[in-house]
């Protein structure tokens, strides 16, 4: 069963001015679509055909580089679209808000840690908020299209929030100003969705 490119849960221009329409069109329609098609080609006819993306990534070290790169690209972007919303921003509440305050001291403490992970990731990659095996939260980052579900990840866990810091994610609007893009992301985070992922991961 082939993987399918998920529809965006909002219009291409819905996240403006923080993320522009043209970037969303290219990012979703070209980049994410490309990862999806190449992942399907990489697993077609193999024992991975029919497995969930999470199962594939958990043993990714055993598979060809095309599975790692394109499987990561498929999963990471699918999560990325869902954790943003035109009605996003603000701060998390409930269990997630409590866990963030406990782990990072405050929401500002989390924001600083997550921003640092995103801004200091050299080259292309992602910043993550993850739930570790013991249920605790951590901020981490990965290179390229890797993610914390992969058995090769330095810090493993279930991603509940991710920020794409590949240049294709922001260059049209922000050029080399990655910190401005990272700051803008906090205006579109869908904390309701992140909270649901936190509850499921625990």
ZAPANU-903799 format. One record per residue: residue in three letters; z, y, x of N, C-alpha, C in turn. Coordinates in steps of 0.1 Angstrom, whole numbers, padded with zeros to 4 digits, always signed. Example, Ala and Ser with C-alpha at 12.3 -4.5 7.8 and 13.67 -1.06 7.14 Angstrom:
ALA+0078-0057+0132+0078-0045+0123+0078-0033+0132SER+0071-0022+0128+0071-0011+0137+0079+0000+0129
***
This chain:
UNK+0000-0012+0009+0000+0000+0000+0000+0012+0009UNK-0010+0021+0007-0012+0032+0016-0002+0043+0012UNK+0003+0051+0022+0011+0062+0020+0002+0073+0014UNK+0008+0082+0006+0001+0093-0001+0007+0106+0003UNK-0002+0116+0005+0003+0129+0008+0010+0135-0004UNK+0023+0138-0003+0030+0143-0015+0025+0157-0018UNK+0025+0160-0031+0022+0174-0036+0033+0183-0032UNK+0029+0196-0029+0040+0206-0027+0047+0208-0040UNK+0060+0210-0040+0068+0212-0052+0068+0227-0057UNK+0059+0235-0051+0057+0249-0054+0043+0253-0050UNK+0039+0265-0054+0026+0271-0050+0026+0274-0035UNK+0014+0274-0029+0012+0277-0015+0018+0291-0011UNK+0018+0300-0020+0023+0314-0017+0038+0316-0022UNK+0044+0306-0027+0057+0307-0033+0068+0311-0023UNK+0066+0308-0011+0077+0311-0001+0075+0324+0007UNK+0065+0331+0003+0063+0345+0009+0074+0354+0006UNK+0078+0363+0014+0071+0367+0027+0076+0358+0039UNK+0085+0349+0036+0091+0341+0047+0081+0331+0054UNK+0074+0324+0046+0063+0316+0051+0051+0319+0043UNK+0040+0322+0050+0028+0328+0043+0019+0317+0037UNK+0011+0321+0027+0002+0312+0020-0008+0305+0029UNK-0014+0312+0038-0024+0306+0046-0018+0295+0055UNK-0006+0297+0061+0001+0287+0069+0004+0275+0060UNK+0009+0277+0048+0012+0266+0039-0001+0257+0036UNK-0012+0264+0033-0024+0257+0030-0028+0248+0042UNK-0028+0254+0054-0032+0246+0066-0022+0236+0069UNK-0010+0239+0069+0001+0230+0073+0002+0218+0064UNK+0001+0220+0051+0002+0208+0042-0012+0201+0040UNK-0022+0209+0038-0035+0203+0035-0043+0197+0047UNK-0040+0203+0059-0047+0198+0071-0038+0189+0080UNK-0026+0195+0084-0018+0188+0093-0011+0176+0087UNK-0004+0178+0076+0003+0167+0069-0007+0157+0064UNK-0018+0162+0059-0028+0152+0054-0033+0144+0065UNK-0035+0150+0077-0040+0143+0089-0030+0132+0093UNK-0017+0135+0094-0007+0126+0097-0007+0114+0087UNK-0009+0117+0075-0008+0106+0064-0020+0097+0066UNK-0032+0102+0068-0044+0094+0069-0043+0086+0082UNK-0039+0092+0093-0038+0084+0106-0027+0074+0106UNK-0016+0076+0098-0006+0066+0097-0011+0054+0089UNK-0018+0057+0078-0024+0046+0071-0034+0038+0079UNK-0042+0044+0087-0051+0037+0096-0044+0029+0106UNK-0033+0034+0111-0025+0027+0122-0018+0015+0117UNK-0014+0014+0104-0007+0003+0099-0016-0007+0091UNK-0028-0003+0088-0036-0011+0079-0038-0025+0085UNK-0036-0035+0077-0038-0049+0082-0027-0054+0091UNK-0017-0046+0094-0006-0051+0102+0006-0055+0094UNK+0017-0060+0101+0029-0064+0093+0037-0052+0088UNK+0033-0040+0092+0039-0028+0087+0034-0024+0073UNK+0022-0029+0070+0016-0025+0057+0025-0029+0046UNK+0029-0020+0037+0038-0023+0026+0052-0020+0029UNK+0056-0017+0041+0070-0014+0044+0073+0001+0041UNK+0085+0004+0039+0089+0018+0036+0088+0026+0050UNK+0086+0039+0049+0085+0047+0061+0098+0047+0069UNK+0109+0046+0062+0122+0045+0069+0123+0032+0077UNK+0118+0021+0071+0119+0008+0078+0109+0009+0090UNK+0098+0015+0089+0089+0016+0100+0095+0024+0111UNK+0101+0035+0108+0106+0044+0118+0118+0038+0125UNK+0126+0030+0118+0138+0024+0124+0135+0015+0136UNK+0123+0009+0136+0119+0001+0147+0107+0006+0154UNK+0106+0019+0155+0093+0025+0160+0091+0022+0175UNK+0101+0018+0182+0099+0015+0196+0090+0003+0198UNK+0089-0005+0188+0082-0018+0189+0067-0016+0186UNK+0063-0004+0181+0050-0002+0176+0042+0008+0185UNK+0029+0009+0182+0020+0017+0190+0024+0032+0188UNK+0019+0040+0198+0022+0054+0197+0017+0061+0185UNK+0006+0056+0179+0000+0062+0167+0010+0061+0155UNK+0017+0050+0155+0027+0048+0144+0038+0057+0146UNK+0043+0059+0158+0054+0068+0161+0050+0083+0157UNK+0039+0087+0162+0035+0101+0160+0032+0104+0146UNK+0024+0096+0140+0019+0098+0126+0029+0095+0116UNK+0037+0084+0118+0048+0081+0109+0058+0091+0109UNK+0062+0097+0121+0071+0108+0121+0065+0120+0115UNK+0053+0123+0117+0046+0135+0111+0046+0134+0096UNK+0044+0121+0091+0044+0119+0076+0058+0121+0070UNK+0068+0115+0076+0081+0116+0071+0087+0130+0072UNK+0086+0136+0084+0092+0149+0087+0087+0159+0077UNK+0074+0160+0075+0068+0170+0066+0072+0168+0052UNK+0072+0155+0048+0076+0152+0034+0090+0157+0031UNK+0099+0156+0041+0113+0161+0039+0112+0177+0040UNK+0105+0182+0049+0104+0197+0051+0100+0204+0038UNK+0090+0200+0031+0086+0206+0019+0097+0206+0008UNK+0104+0195+0008+0114+0193-0003+0127+0201-0001UNK+0130+0204+0012+0142+0212+0014+0140+0227+0015UNK+0128+0231+0010+0126+0246+0008+0123+0248-0007UNK+0125+0261-0011+0123+0265-0024+0122+0280-0025UNK+0113+0285-0034+0113+0300-0036+0126+0305-0041UNK+0134+0297-0047+0147+0301-0052+0158+0297-0042UNK+0154+0294-0029+0164+0290-0019+0172+0301-0013UNK+0179+0298-0002+0187+0307+0004+0202+0306+0000UNK+0210+0315+0004+0224+0315+0001+0231+0305+0009UNK+0242+0300+0004+0250+0290+0012+0253+0278+0003UNK+0255+0266+0010+0258+0254+0002+0272+0254-0003UNK+0274+0247-0014+0288+0246-0020+0291+0232-0022UNK+0302+0229-0028+0306+0215-0031+0309+0207-0019UNK+0307+0194-0019+0310+0185-0008+0303+0189+0005UNK+0290+0193+0003+0282+0197+0015+0288+0209+0022UNK+0291+0219+0013+0297+0231+0019+0310+0229+0026UNK+0318+0220+0020+0331+0216+0026+0329+0209+0040UNK+0319+0200+0040+0316+0193+0052+0311+0202+0063UNK+0303+0211+0059+0297+0221+0069+0309+0229+0075UNK+0318+0234+0066+0329+0242+0071+0338+0234+0080UNK+0340+0221+0077+0349+0213+0085+0343+0210+0098UNK+0329+0208+0099+0323+0204+0111+0320+0216+0120UNK+0316+0227+0114+0311+0238+0122+0321+0250+0122UNK+0331+0249+0114+0341+0260+0113+0338+0270+0102UNK+0325+0272+0099+0321+0281+0088+0306+0279+0086UNK+0300+0285+0076+0286+0284+0074+0279+0292+0086UNK+0285+0303+0090+0279+0310+0101+0279+0302+0114UNK+0289+0293+0116+0290+0284+0127+0278+0274+0127UNK+0276+0269+0115+0265+0260+0113+0251+0267+0116UNK+0250+0279+0110+0238+0286+0112+0235+0289+0126UNK+0245+0292+0134+0243+0295+0148+0239+0282+0155UNK+0245+0271+0152+0242+0258+0159+0228+0253+0155UNK+0224+0254+0143+0211+0250+0138+0200+0259+0144UNK+0202+0272+0144+0193+0282+0150+0191+0279+0165UNK+0202+0276+0172+0201+0274+0186+0192+0261+0189UNK+0195+0251+0180+0187+0238+0182+0172+0241+0180UNK+0169+0249+0170+0155+0252+0167+0148+0261+0178UNK+0156+0271+0182+0150+0281+0192+0149+0275+0206UNK+0158+0266+0210+0158+0261+0223+0150+0248+0225UNK+0145+0242+0214+0136+0230+0215+0124+0234+0223UNK+0122+0229+0235+0110+0233+0243+0098+0227+0238UNK+0087+0235+0237+0074+0230+0232+0076+0227+0217UNK+0069+0216+0212+0069+0213+0198+0080+0203+0194UNK+0085+0205+0182+0095+0196+0178+0102+0200+0165UNK+0114+0195+0163+0121+0198+0150+0136+0200+0153UNK+0143+0208+0144+0157+0209+0144+0162+0202+0131UNK+0174+0196+0132+0179+0187+0121+0193+0190+0119UNK+0197+0188+0106+0211+0186+0102+0211+0171+0097UNK+0219+0163+0103+0219+0149+0100+0233+0144+0096UNK+0233+0133+0088+0245+0125+0085+0246+0113+0094UNK+0256+0112+0103+0257+0101+0112+0262+0089+0105UNK+0263+0078+0112+0266+0065+0105+0281+0065+0100UNK+0289+0074+0106+0303+0075+0101+0305+0085+0090UNK+0294+0091+0085+0294+0100+0074+0296+0115+0078UNK+0298+0117+0091+0300+0131+0096+0286+0138+0098UNK+0287+0151+0099+0275+0159+0101+0273+0162+0116UNK+0260+0164+0119+0257+0169+0133+0244+0177+0132UNK+0242+0186+0142+0229+0193+0144+0223+0187+0156UNK+0210+0184+0156+0203+0179+0167+0189+0184+0167UNK+0181+0180+0177+0167+0183+0177+0159+0172+0183UNK+0147+0171+0180+0138+0160+0186+0125+0166+0190UNK+0118+0160+0200+0105+0165+0204+0094+0160+0195UNK+0083+0167+0195+0071+0163+0189+0073+0159+0174UNK+0069+0147+0169+0072+0143+0156+0083+0133+0155UNK+0091+0132+0165+0102+0122+0165+0112+0127+0155UNK+0121+0118+0150+0132+0122+0141+0144+0113+0144UNK+0156+0117+0138+0168+0109+0141+0169+0095+0134UNK+0159+0092+0126+0158+0078+0120+0153+0068+0130UNK+0146+0073+0140+0139+0064+0150+0149+0058+0160UNK+0146+0045+0163+0155+0038+0172+0155+0044+0187UNK+0145+0053+0189+0144+0059+0202+0151+0073+0203UNK+0157+0077+0192+0163+0091+0191+0176+0091+0199UNK+0178+0102+0206+0190+0104+0214+0203+0104+0205UNK+0202+0111+0194+0213+0111+0184+0207+0107+0171UNK+0212+0096+0166+0207+0089+0154+0215+0093+0141UNK+0208+0093+0130+0214+0097+0117+0203+0098+0107UNK+0208+0102+0095+0199+0104+0084+0196+0119+0082UNK+0184+0124+0084+0181+0138+0082+0183+0143+0068UNK+0190+0154+0066+0191+0160+0053+0185+0174+0053UNK+0182+0179+0064+0176+0192+0066+0168+0192+0079UNK+0156+0197+0078+0148+0197+0090+0139+0210+0090UNK+0137+0215+0102+0129+0227+0104+0118+0224+0115UNK+0106+0226+0111+0094+0223+0120+0093+0235+0129UNK+0094+0233+0142+0091+0244+0152+0079+0242+0160UNK+0069+0234+0155+0056+0233+0161+0050+0247+0158UNK+0041+0252+0167+0035+0265+0165+0027+0265+0153UNK+0021+0254+0148+0013+0255+0136+0021+0258+0124UNK+0034+0257+0125+0043+0260+0114+0045+0275+0112UNK+0043+0283+0122+0046+0297+0121+0037+0307+0128UNK+0027+0302+0136+0021+0311+0145+0012+0322+0138UNK+0006+0318+0127-0002+0328+0120+0006+0341+0116UNK+0018+0339+0112+0026+0349+0107+0036+0355+0117UNK+0041+0347+0126+0051+0351+0136+0047+0351+0150UNK+0035+0346+0153+0030+0345+0167+0040+0338+0176UNK+0044+0345+0186+0054+0339+0196+0068+0342+0192UNK+0071+0347+0180+0084+0351+0176+0091+0340+0169UNK+0093+0329+0176+0100+0318+0169+0114+0321+0163UNK+0122+0329+0170+0135+0333+0164+0134+0340+0151UNK+0123+0348+0149+0122+0354+0136+0119+0344+0125UNK+0110+0334+0128+0107+0324+0119+0119+0315+0115UNK+0127+0312+0126+0139+0304+0123+0149+0312+0114UNK+0150+0325+0116+0159+0333+0108+0154+0333+0094UNK+0141+0334+0092+0135+0335+0078+0137+0322+0071UNK+0137+0311+0078+0139+0298+0071+0152+0297+0062UNK+0162+0304+0067+0175+0304+0059+0173+0310+0045UNK+0163+0318+0043+0161+0324+0030+0154+0315+0020UNK+0149+0304+0025+0142+0295+0016+0148+0281+0015UNK+0159+0278+0022+0165+0265+0022+0170+0261+0007UNK+0166+0250+0003+0169+0245-0010+0182+0237-0009UNK+0194+0243-0010+0206+0237-0007+0210+0226-0018UNK+0204+0228-0030+0206+0218-0040+0200+0204-0036UNK+0188+0205-0030+0182+0193-0025+0189+0187-0013UNK+0193+0196-0004+0200+0191+0008+0213+0184+0004UNK+0220+0190-0006+0233+0184-0011+0230+0170-0017UNK+0219+0168-0024+0216+0155-0030+0214+0145-0018UNK+0207+0149-0008+0204+0141+0003+0217+0137+0011UNK+0226+0147+0012+0239+0145+0018+0247+0134+0010UNK+0247+0135-0003+0254+0126-0012+0248+0112-0010UNK+0235+0111-0009+0229+0098-0008+0231+0092+0005UNK+0231+0100+0016+0233+0095+0029+0247+0090+0032UNK+0257+0095+0025+0271+0091+0028+0273+0077+0022
***
